[in-house]
Amino acid sequence: MILKLPISNQLLNANGTLHGGVHSTMLDLILGMTIRSTTKTRCTTINLNVNYLNPVSQGHLSAKGKILQKGYRTVAAEGELFNEEGKMIAKGTGTFKLIRED
């Protein structure tokens, strides 16, 4: 699964580069989507860690995620953001709680 986002001026910070909140939001989204599509269970973020690696100010972003460990109640996952040239601009890991009805 890949999530894409075109970069617009509204997403840039005062330095003219993509705001860090956009990085973290995309990582949170791709990780949640990856977990939900794999487990078929709703989930919520417990923890999200983001490493900002390279600035970006134009083009589009793509994000992909993968599950690192899956338990009955929690899942650990990792996501990566890339610019349109394929250069990694951010990497994140997260822990998510599976929302089970039992």
MMTF fields as JSON, N, C-alpha, C and O atoms, coordinates in Angstrom:
{
  "mmtfVersion": "1.0.0",
  "mmtfProducer": "UNKNOWN",
  "numBonds": 407,
  "numAtoms": 408,
  "numGroups": 102,
  "numChains": 1,
  "numModels": 1,
  "chainsPerModel": [1],
  "groupsPerChain": [102],
  "chainIdList": ["A"],
  "bondAtomList": [4, 2, 8, 6, 12, 10, 16, 14, 20, 18, 24, 22, 28, 26, 32, 30, 36, 34, 40, 38, 44, 42, 48, 46, 52, 50, 56, 54, 60, 58, 64, 62, 68, 66, 72, 70, 76, 74, 80, 78, 84, 82, 88, 86, 92, 90, 96, 94, 100, 98, 104, 102, 108, 106, 112, 110, 116, 114, 120, 118, 124, 122, 128, 126, 132, 130, 136, 134, 140, 138, 144, 142, 148, 146, 152, 150, 156, 154, 160, 158, 164, 162, 168, 166, 172, 170, 176, 174, 180, 178, 184, 182, 188, 186, 192, 190, 196, 194, 200, 198, 204, 202, 208, 206, 212, 210, 216, 214, 220, 218, 224, 222, 228, 226, 232, 230, 236, 234, 240, 238, 244, 242, 248, 246, 252, 250, 256, 254, 260, 258, 264, 262, 268, 266, 272, 270, 276, 274, 280, 278, 284, 282, 288, 286, 292, 290, 296, 294, 300, 298, 304, 302, 308, 306, 312, 310, 316, 314, 320, 318, 324, 322, 328, 326, 332, 330, 336, 334, 340, 338, 344, 342, 348, 346, 352, 350, 356, 354, 360, 358, 364, 362, 368, 366, 372, 370, 376, 374, 380, 378, 384, 382, 388, 386, 392, 390, 396, 394, 400, 398, 404, 402],
  "bondOrderList": [1, 1, 1, 1, 1, 1, 1, 1, 1, 1, 1, 1, 1, 1, 1, 1, 1, 1, 1, 1, 1, 1, 1, 1, 1, 1, 1, 1, 1, 1, 1, 1, 1, 1, 1, 1, 1, 1, 1, 1, 1, 1, 1, 1, 1, 1, 1, 1, 1, 1, 1, 1, 1, 1, 1, 1, 1, 1, 1, 1, 1, 1, 1, 1, 1, 1, 1, 1, 1, 1, 1, 1, 1, 1, 1, 1, 1, 1, 1, 1, 1, 1, 1, 1, 1, 1, 1, 1, 1, 1, 1, 1, 1, 1, 1, 1, 1, 1, 1, 1, 1],
  "groupList": [{"groupName": "MET", "atomNameList": ["N", "CA", "C", "O"], "elementList": ["N", "C", "C", "O"], "formalChargeList": [0, 0, 0, 0], "bondAtomList": [1, 0, 2, 1, 3, 2], "bondOrderList": [1, 1, 2], "singleLetterCode": "M", "chemCompType": "L-PEPTIDE LINKING"}, {"groupName": "ILE", "atomNameList": ["N", "CA", "C", "O"], "elementList": ["N", "C", "C", "O"], "formalChargeList": [0, 0, 0, 0], "bondAtomList": [1, 0, 2, 1, 3, 2], "bondOrderList": [1, 1, 2], "singleLetterCode": "I", "chemCompType": "L-PEPTIDE LINKING"}, {"groupName": "LEU", "atomNameList": ["N", "CA", "C", "O"], "elementList": ["N", "C", "C", "O"], "formalChargeList": [0, 0, 0, 0], "bondAtomList": [1, 0, 2, 1, 3, 2], "bondOrderList": [1, 1, 2], "singleLetterCode": "L", "chemCompType": "L-PEPTIDE LINKING"}, {"groupName": "LYS", "atomNameList": ["N", "CA", "C", "O"], "elementList": ["N", "C", "C", "O"], "formalChargeList": [0, 0, 0, 0], "bondAtomList": [1, 0, 2, 1, 3, 2], "bondOrderList": [1, 1, 2], "singleLetterCode": "K", "chemCompType": "L-PEPTIDE LINKING"}, {"groupName": "PRO", "atomNameList": ["N", "CA", "C", "O"], "elementList": ["N", "C", "C", "O"], "formalChargeList": [0, 0, 0, 0], "bondAtomList": [1, 0, 2, 1, 3, 2], "bondOrderList": [1, 1, 2], "singleLetterCode": "P", "chemCompType": "L-PEPTIDE LINKING"}, {"groupName": "SER", "atomNameList": ["N", "CA", "C", "O"], "elementList": ["N", "C", "C", "O"], "formalChargeList": [0, 0, 0, 0], "bondAtomList": [1, 0, 2, 1, 3, 2], "bondOrderList": [1, 1, 2], "singleLetterCode": "S", "chemCompType": "L-PEPTIDE LINKING"}, {"groupName": "ASN", "atomNameList": ["N", "CA", "C", "O"], "elementList": ["N", "C", "C", "O"], "formalChargeList": [0, 0, 0, 0], "bondAtomList": [1, 0, 2, 1, 3, 2], "bondOrderList": [1, 1, 2], "singleLetterCode": "N", "chemCompType": "L-PEPTIDE LINKING"}, {"groupName": "GLN", "atomNameList": ["N", "CA", "C", "O"], "elementList": ["N", "C", "C", "O"], "formalChargeList": [0, 0, 0, 0], "bondAtomList": [1, 0, 2, 1, 3, 2], "bondOrderList": [1, 1, 2], "singleLetterCode": "Q", "chemCompType": "L-PEPTIDE LINKING"}, {"groupName": "ALA", "atomNameList": ["N", "CA", "C", "O"], "elementList": ["N", "C", "C", "O"], "formalChargeList": [0, 0, 0, 0], "bondAtomList": [1, 0, 2, 1, 3, 2], "bondOrderList": [1, 1, 2], "singleLetterCode": "A", "chemCompType": "L-PEPTIDE LINKING"}, {"groupName": "GLY", "atomNameList": ["N", "CA", "C", "O"], "elementList": ["N", "C", "C", "O"], "formalChargeList": [0, 0, 0, 0], "bondAtomList": [1, 0, 2, 1, 3, 2], "bondOrderList": [1, 1, 2], "singleLetterCode": "G", "chemCompType": "PEPTIDE LINKING"}, {"groupName": "THR", "atomNameList": ["N", "CA", "C", "O"], "elementList": ["N", "C", "C", "O"], "formalChargeList": [0, 0, 0, 0], "bondAtomList": [1, 0, 2, 1, 3, 2], "bondOrderList": [1, 1, 2], "singleLetterCode": "T", "chemCompType": "L-PEPTIDE LINKING"}, {"groupName": "HIS", "atomNameList": ["N", "CA", "C", "O"], "elementList": ["N", "C", "C", "O"], "formalChargeList": [0, 0, 0, 0], "bondAtomList": [1, 0, 2, 1, 3, 2], "bondOrderList": [1, 1, 2], "singleLetterCode": "H", "chemCompType": "L-PEPTIDE LINKING"}, {"groupName": "VAL", "atomNameList": ["N", "CA", "C", "O"], "elementList": ["N", "C", "C", "O"], "formalChargeList": [0, 0, 0, 0], "bondAtomList": [1, 0, 2, 1, 3, 2], "bondOrderList": [1, 1, 2], "singleLetterCode": "V", "chemCompType": "L-PEPTIDE LINKING"}, {"groupName": "ASP", "atomNameList": ["N", "CA", "C", "O"], "elementList": ["N", "C", "C", "O"], "formalChargeList": [0, 0, 0, 0], "bondAtomList": [1, 0, 2, 1, 3, 2], "bondOrderList": [1, 1, 2], "singleLetterCode": "D", "chemCompType": "L-PEPTIDE LINKING"}, {"groupName": "ARG", "atomNameList": ["N", "CA", "C", "O"], "elementList": ["N", "C", "C", "O"], "formalChargeList": [0, 0, 0, 0], "bondAtomList": [1, 0, 2, 1, 3, 2], "bondOrderList": [1, 1, 2], "singleLetterCode": "R", "chemCompType": "L-PEPTIDE LINKING"}, {"groupName": "CYS", "atomNameList": ["N", "CA", "C", "O"], "elementList": ["N", "C", "C", "O"], "formalChargeList": [0, 0, 0, 0], "bondAtomList": [1, 0, 2, 1, 3, 2], "bondOrderList": [1, 1, 2], "singleLetterCode": "C", "chemCompType": "L-PEPTIDE LINKING"}, {"groupName": "TYR", "atomNameList": ["N", "CA", "C", "O"], "elementList": ["N", "C", "C", "O"], "formalChargeList": [0, 0, 0, 0], "bondAtomList": [1, 0, 2, 1, 3, 2], "bondOrderList": [1, 1, 2], "singleLetterCode": "Y", "chemCompType": "L-PEPTIDE LINKING"}, {"groupName": "GLU", "atomNameList": ["N", "CA", "C", "O"], "elementList": ["N", "C", "C", "O"], "formalChargeList": [0, 0, 0, 0], "bondAtomList": [1, 0, 2, 1, 3, 2], "bondOrderList": [1, 1, 2], "singleLetterCode": "E", "chemCompType": "L-PEPTIDE LINKING"}, {"groupName": "PHE", "atomNameList": ["N", "CA", "C", "O"], "elementList": ["N", "C", "C", "O"], "formalChargeList": [0, 0, 0, 0], "bondAtomList": [1, 0, 2, 1, 3, 2], "bondOrderList": [1, 1, 2], "singleLetterCode": "F", "chemCompType": "L-PEPTIDE LINKING"}],
  "groupTypeList": [0, 1, 2, 3, 2, 4, 1, 5, 6, 7, 2, 2, 6, 8, 6, 9, 10, 2, 11, 9, 9, 12, 11, 5, 10, 0, 2, 13, 2, 1, 2, 9, 0, 10, 1, 14, 5, 10, 10, 3, 10, 14, 15, 10, 10, 1, 6, 2, 6, 12, 6, 16, 2, 6, 4, 12, 5, 7, 9, 11, 2, 5, 8, 3, 9, 3, 1, 2, 7, 3, 9, 16, 14, 10, 12, 8, 8, 17, 9, 17, 2, 18, 6, 17, 17, 9, 3, 0, 1, 8, 3, 9, 10, 9, 10, 18, 3, 2, 1, 14, 17, 13],
  "groupIdList": [1, 2, 3, 4, 5, 6, 7, 8, 9, 10, 11, 12, 13, 14, 15, 16, 17, 18, 19, 20, 21, 22, 23, 24, 25, 26, 27, 28, 29, 30, 31, 32, 33, 34, 35, 36, 37, 38, 39, 40, 41, 42, 43, 44, 45, 46, 47, 48, 49, 50, 51, 52, 53, 54, 55, 56, 57, 58, 59, 60, 61, 62, 63, 64, 65, 66, 67, 68, 69, 70, 71, 72, 73, 74, 75, 76, 77, 78, 79, 80, 81, 82, 83, 84, 85, 86, 87, 88, 89, 90, 91, 92, 93, 94, 95, 96, 97, 98, 99, 100, 101, 102],
  "secStructList": [7, 3, 3, 3, 3, 3, 7, 7, 4, 4, 4, 5, 7, 6, 6, 1, 1, 5, 7, 2, 2, 2, 2, 2, 2, 2, 2, 2, 2, 2, 2, 2, 2, 2, 2, 2, 2, 2, 2, 7, 1, 7, 3, 3, 3, 3, 3, 3, 3, 3, 3, 3, 7, 1, 7, 7, 7, 1, 1, 3, 3, 3, 3, 3, 3, 3, 3, 3, 3, 3, 7, 1, 1, 3, 3, 3, 3, 3, 3, 3, 3, 3, 7, 6, 6, 1, 7, 3, 3, 3, 3, 3, 3, 3, 3, 3, 3, 3, 7, 7, 7, 7],
  "xCoordList": [0.849, 0.0, 0.897, 1.872, 0.56, 1.316, 0.342, -0.693, 0.677, -0.101, 0.671, 1.878, -0.01, 0.663, 0.006, -1.191, 0.831, 0.353, 1.131, 2.359, 0.431, 1.131, 1.479, 0.673, 2.664, 3.099, 2.595, 2.871, 1.859, 1.369, 1.956, 2.494, 1.848, 2.396, 1.797, 2.464, 0.551, -0.105, 0.541, 0.328, 1.328, 1.954, 3.392, 4.056, 3.872, 5.249, 5.342, 4.413, 6.472, 6.7, 7.366, 7.496, 7.783, 8.393, 9.726, 10.173, 10.362, 11.627, 11.404, 12.363, 10.147, 9.847, 9.96, 9.986, 10.028, 10.076, 8.833, 8.119, 8.601, 7.413, 7.384, 8.378, 6.254, 6.074, 6.17, 5.649, 6.83, 7.004, 5.701, 5.649, 4.65, 3.349, 2.796, 2.054, 3.157, 2.715, 3.428, 2.819, 4.717, 5.476, 4.807, 4.515, 4.576, 4.04, 2.618, 2.251, 1.825, 0.466, 0.469, -0.279, 1.31, 1.384, 1.873, 1.351, 2.864, 3.358, 2.277, 2.079, 1.589, 0.506, -0.578, -1.081, -0.933, -1.954, -1.532, -2.301, -0.319, 0.103, 0.255, -0.066, 0.74, 0.877, -0.489, -0.696, -1.419, -2.77, -3.451, -4.119, -3.29, -3.893, -3.282, -3.991, -1.963, -1.282, -1.748, -2.017, -1.839, -2.281, -3.724, -4.046, -4.584, -6.001, -6.214, -7.036, -5.494, -5.672, -5.147, -5.637, -4.171, -3.605, -4.417, -4.692, -4.803, -5.486, -7.008, -7.692, -7.538, -8.991, -9.63, -10.785, -8.839, -9.275, -8.956, -7.897, -9.871, -9.59, -8.414, -8.149, -7.712, -6.567, -6.448, -7.027, -5.685, -5.407, -3.931, -3.326, -3.372, -1.95, -1.682, -2.335, -0.708, -0.227, 1.005, 1.134, 1.902, 3.161, 3.6, 3.441, 4.151, 4.689, 5.999, 6.039, 7.068, 8.378, 8.749, 8.647, 9.182, 9.511, 10.95, 11.369, 11.694, 13.029, 12.943, 12.594, 13.267, 13.242, 14.621, 15.603, 14.707, 16.0, 16.437, 17.607, 15.518, 15.86, 14.692, 13.535, 14.981, 13.899, 13.348, 14.025, 12.121, 11.477, 10.534, 9.932, 10.403, 9.543, 8.643, 7.816, 8.79, 7.949, 7.809, 8.485, 6.916, 6.682, 5.608, 4.606, 5.806, 4.853, 5.594, 6.754, 4.889, 5.415, 4.745, 3.601, 5.457, 4.82, 5.24, 6.359, 4.341, 4.587, 4.265, 3.329, 5.051, 4.753, 5.036, 5.861, 4.346, 4.505, 4.583, 4.196, 5.098, 5.135, 5.009, 5.391, 4.473, 4.319, 5.615, 6.171, 6.083, 7.286, 6.959, 7.658, 5.89, 5.481, 3.997, 3.497, 3.293, 1.847, 1.508, 1.778, 0.914, 0.401, -1.119, -1.717, -1.738, -3.198, -3.772, -4.809, -3.113, -3.62, -2.84, -3.392, -1.567, -0.751, 0.022, 0.289, 0.369, 1.142, 2.234, 1.983, 3.43, 4.537, 4.728, 4.737, 4.88, 5.002, 6.03, 6.4, 6.482, 7.488, 7.035, 6.504, 7.245, 6.874, 7.986, 8.849, 7.955, 8.965, 8.277, 7.307, 8.805, 8.334, 9.432, 10.608, 9.026, 9.973, 9.525, 8.328, 10.501, 10.151, 9.955, 10.082, 9.647, 9.336, 10.552, 10.404, 11.751, 12.961, 13.321, 14.289, 12.544, 12.799, 13.73, 14.118, 14.1, 14.974, 14.131, 13.082, 14.599, 13.851, 13.958, 15.055, 12.806, 12.82, 12.453, 12.77, 11.789, 11.449, 11.181, 10.784, 11.415, 11.15, 10.535, 10.955, 9.547, 8.895, 8.535, 8.348, 8.44, 7.964, 6.826, 6.773, 5.928, 4.798, 4.302, 4.508, 3.634, 2.947, 1.465, 1.067, 0.664, -0.769, -1.551, -1.169, -2.643, -3.528, -4.617, -5.265, -4.814, -5.922, -7.191, -7.219, -8.236, -9.506, -10.377, -11.052, -10.338, -11.096, -12.396, -12.455, -13.415, -14.751, -14.949, -16.011, -13.932, -14.097, -13.552, -13.62],
  "yCoordList": [-1.167, 0.0, 1.234, 1.305, 2.192, 3.445, 4.616, 4.623, 5.594, 6.814, 7.945, 8.069, 8.78, 9.896, 11.22, 11.288, 12.281, 13.625, 14.648, 14.684, 15.49, 16.582, 17.675, 17.992, 18.24, 19.305, 20.64, 21.006, 21.354, 22.684, 23.715, 23.359, 24.985, 26.055, 26.074, 26.487, 25.636, 25.631, 24.645, 24.746, 23.693, 22.673, 23.022, 22.251, 24.199, 24.596, 25.427, 26.152, 25.308, 26.094, 27.435, 27.776, 28.185, 29.504, 29.412, 30.398, 28.248, 28.045, 27.671, 27.547, 27.492, 27.116, 25.628, 25.205, 24.834, 23.373, 22.753, 23.399, 21.508, 20.814, 20.822, 20.492, 21.196, 21.262, 19.861, 18.904, 19.735, 18.442, 17.747, 16.519, 18.524, 17.927, 17.131, 16.167, 17.536, 16.791, 15.442, 14.421, 15.447, 14.191, 13.213, 12.068, 13.697, 12.811, 12.362, 11.223, 13.234, 12.85, 11.761, 10.788, 11.935, 10.91, 9.575, 8.524, 9.608, 8.365, 7.708, 6.495, 8.493, 7.953, 7.325, 6.245, 7.997, 7.48, 6.175, 5.214, 6.132, 4.931, 3.752, 2.618, 4.012, 2.923, 2.393, 1.18, 3.291, 2.862, 2.112, 1.105, 2.592, 1.913, 0.533, -0.422, 0.429, -0.851, -1.852, -3.014, -1.392, -2.271, -2.703, -3.884, -1.757, -2.088, -3.037, -3.948, -2.839, -3.718, -5.121, -6.089, -5.24, -6.547, -7.27, -8.463, -6.556, -7.195, -7.198, -7.942, -6.37, -6.203, -5.738, -6.044, -4.988, -4.502, -3.016, -2.572, -2.25, -0.835, -0.698, -1.589, 0.434, 0.642, 2.122, 2.985, 2.386, 3.76, 3.879, 2.927, 5.031, 5.252, 5.378, 6.152, 4.606, 4.729, 5.628, 6.499, 5.41, 6.144, 6.265, 5.327, 7.422, 7.63, 8.4, 9.491, 7.823, 8.476, 8.777, 7.911, 10.014, 10.432, 10.936, 11.743, 10.45, 10.956, 11.74, 11.188, 13.033, 13.906, 13.854, 14.283, 13.342, 13.065, 14.096, 14.477, 14.555, 15.51, 16.465, 16.056, 17.733, 18.675, 18.453, 17.915, 18.876, 18.828, 20.026, 20.412, 20.619, 21.794, 21.78, 22.677, 20.789, 20.73, 19.288, 18.385, 19.096, 17.758, 17.026, 17.622, 15.75, 14.973, 14.006, 13.663, 13.581, 12.615, 11.276, 11.21, 10.219, 8.906, 8.255, 8.452, 7.483, 6.822, 5.348, 4.958, 4.541, 3.116, 2.642, 3.217, 1.593, 1.086, -0.421, -1.108, -0.919, -2.366, -2.67, -1.87, -3.829, -4.283, -4.946, -5.796, -4.544, -5.126, -6.284, -7.297, -6.118, -7.131, -6.981, -5.87, -8.108, -8.071, -8.981, -10.181, -8.408, -9.167, -9.153, -8.678, -9.67, -9.702, -8.311, -7.971, -7.501, -6.175, -5.01, -3.922, -5.222, -4.132, -4.568, -5.75, -3.573, -3.797, -2.728, -1.553, -3.148, -2.211, -2.148, -3.177, -0.932, -0.762, 0.316, 1.128, 0.298, 1.24, 1.831, 1.121, 3.134, 3.787, 4.659, 5.119, 4.881, 5.708, 6.67, 6.316, 7.904, 8.918, 9.208, 9.324, 9.322, 9.574, 10.767, 11.012, 11.518, 12.549, 11.889, 10.67, 12.674, 12.076, 11.476, 10.718, 11.807, 11.181, 9.89, 9.22, 9.538, 8.314, 8.473, 7.484, 9.721, 9.977, 9.958, 10.599, 9.215, 9.15, 10.482, 10.999, 11.033, 12.302, 12.154, 13.028, 11.055, 10.81, 9.331, 8.608, 8.91, 7.518, 7.532, 8.3, 6.687, 6.661, 5.267, 4.361, 5.112, 3.864, 4.199, 5.284, 3.258, 3.488, 2.22, 1.114, 2.411, 1.335, 1.675, 2.801, 0.711, 0.916, -0.105, -1.273, 0.333, -0.558, -1.049, -0.249, -2.345, -2.905, -2.768, -3.135, -2.245, -2.039, -3.262, -3.381, -4.152, -5.405, -5.247, -4.509, -5.918, -5.809, -6.752, -6.743, -7.579, -8.525, -7.999, -8.682],
  "zCoordList": [0.0, 0.0, 0.0, 0.748, -0.838, -0.92, -0.836, -1.504, -0.021, 0.15, -0.507, -0.3, -1.305, -1.993, -1.627, -1.348, -1.636, -1.315, -2.127, -2.054, -2.912, -3.598, -2.584, -1.71, -2.702, -1.785, -2.327, -3.47, -1.495, -1.868, -0.904, 0.145, -1.265, -0.428, 0.973, 1.922, 1.118, 2.423, 3.395, 4.603, 2.887, 3.732, 4.125, 4.818, 3.676, 3.955, 5.237, 5.592, 5.918, 7.128, 6.78, 5.604, 7.794, 7.571, 6.832, 6.246, 6.851, 6.128, 4.667, 3.905, 4.274, 2.899, 2.627, 1.472, 3.684, 3.532, 4.176, 4.943, 3.846, 4.352, 5.872, 6.52, 6.434, 7.875, 8.476, 7.903, 9.621, 10.274, 10.622, 10.69, 10.843, 11.148, 9.975, 10.166, 8.764, 7.571, 7.517, 7.198, 7.83, 7.876, 8.852, 8.507, 10.078, 11.108, 10.789, 11.077, 10.208, 9.842, 8.767, 8.858, 7.757, 6.702, 7.252, 6.881, 8.13, 8.719, 9.575, 9.502, 10.374, 11.206, 10.327, 10.635, 9.243, 8.322, 7.658, 7.639, 7.113, 6.396, 7.355, 6.999, 8.56, 9.524, 9.942, 9.993, 10.239, 10.596, 9.46, 9.695, 8.237, 7.082, 6.867, 6.549, 7.041, 6.871, 7.926, 7.62, 9.157, 10.241, 10.038, 10.164, 9.728, 9.551, 8.368, 8.456, 7.274, 6.109, 6.387, 5.807, 7.255, 7.58, 8.646, 8.513, 9.707, 10.838, 10.706, 11.41, 9.806, 9.657, 10.97, 11.265, 11.749, 13.053, 13.157, 12.714, 13.743, 13.97, 14.93, 15.736, 14.832, 15.72, 16.063, 15.402, 17.11, 17.514, 17.883, 18.376, 17.645, 17.896, 19.387, 20.087, 19.863, 21.242, 21.261, 22.121, 20.312, 20.265, 18.811, 18.029, 18.449, 17.112, 17.231, 17.8, 16.689, 16.673, 15.231, 14.361, 14.979, 13.617, 13.567, 14.397, 12.586, 12.29, 10.982, 9.939, 11.051, 9.883, 9.234, 9.84, 8.028, 7.414, 6.384, 6.354, 5.541, 4.478, 4.25, 4.346, 3.95, 3.66, 2.251, 1.375, 2.066, 0.76, 0.679, 1.681, -0.519, -0.636, -1.87, -2.036, -2.727, -3.925, -4.391, -3.897, -5.353, -5.898, -5.128, -4.731, -4.915, -4.13, -3.222, -3.451, -2.192, -1.24, -1.468, -1.918, -1.16, -1.104, 0.203, 0.676, 0.778, 2.057, 1.927, 1.23, 2.606, 2.673, 4.086, 4.795, 4.485, 5.841, 5.873, 4.929, 6.992, 7.191, 8.676, 9.53, 8.955, 10.327, 10.779, 10.083, 11.948, 12.517, 13.467, 13.49, 14.246, 15.216, 15.487, 15.662, 15.52, 15.761, 16.917, 16.876, 17.949, 19.075, 19.037, 18.071, 20.082, 20.127, 20.361, 19.792, 21.189, 21.54, 20.924, 20.76, 20.583, 20.045, 18.804, 18.589, 18.003, 16.774, 16.709, 16.976, 16.356, 16.095, 14.589, 13.913, 14.065, 12.616, 12.296, 13.145, 11.037, 10.565, 9.239, 8.385, 9.068, 7.819, 7.291, 8.04, 5.983, 5.328, 4.362, 3.692, 4.307, 3.361, 2.346, 2.693, 1.094, 0.007, -0.823, -0.973, -1.37, -2.337, -3.695, -3.809, -4.732, -6.029, -6.724, -7.682, -6.254, -6.807, -6.076, -6.438, -5.049, -4.297, -3.114, -2.491, -2.792, -1.641, -0.365, -0.299, 0.654, 1.901, 2.636, 2.848, 3.023, 3.742, 5.213, 6.02, 5.57, 6.975, 7.178, 6.264, 8.413, 8.78, 10.169, 11.034, 10.379, 11.674, 12.114, 11.301, 13.427, 14.004, 14.952, 15.53, 15.097, 15.971, 16.62, 16.121, 17.758, 18.448, 18.404, 18.704, 18.033, 17.862, 18.67, 18.741, 19.278, 20.014, 19.065, 18.39, 19.017, 18.252, 19.071, 20.246, 18.461, 19.153, 18.905, 17.883, 19.865, 19.768, 20.531, 21.515, 20.098, 20.694, 21.869, 22.491, 22.191, 23.308, 24.602, 25.624]
}
